[in-house]
């Protein structure tokens, strides 16, 4: 570690310190500079003395320099309401895989700052398991769409039967008219698990269900969805509660499916 570099993060005006921090982050992340990484770790370990904006910037790139030595200070920052950077502490815990943060992240779901709640949900998606699903499922009914979307993403990342059940219940009962985030989340489950459900729903008498089933089917990238999507595009004249057309959703879904398959083929090419 370079003591002078560490002192430079507390000396001078904020703009200058921000530039110094950025250079250290670039050296640690892009060049693998261990001295820069250790300087950053020392900076985070003494987070209480750091300017909050610098701490937040560092946490945005925690994976570039973090290691197990940061678990204790980040867990402390996660509950430090006086320092008031809990959202970014959550981001750092998620980036570094600190599962000991889960109990405090669950508490943060009730935080009075929206950004803290958002980062808690995102972090629980990375660090949580089946035990955290019951806390996330009710957020699919949150009045704020961004919270519903983040919760759907987190549940899809956790995966498993309980997460799928929570997402599917919201998908079928559709408490909100626009649920593209649910369709995207369901498409992340293994096709053999979710595809039969989506294919059945594509034949529902409810045009809204057919619409969102088409969206989800396209995002699976699975060939087995093609005949159903082609049929919906050719014959379905249903309209949703927000005037969306089922056939238009199917047409777009076919394009999405094709792009996914091309991307997979490109990745697998020699």
BELHUWO-V630956 format. One record per helix or strand of 2 or more residues. SS is the DSSP state (~ for helix, > for strand). FROM is the first residue (numbers start at 1). LEN is the number of residues. If there is no record, write none. Layout:
SS,FROM,LEN  SS,FROM,LEN
This chain:
~,3,6  ~,14,17  ~,34,12  ~,47,3  ~,52,9  ~,62,3  ~,68,11  ~,86,11  ~,99,10  ~,114,14  ~,130,12  ~,145,14  ~,161,13  ~,180,7  ~,191,11  ~,207,14  ~,223,13  ~,246,23
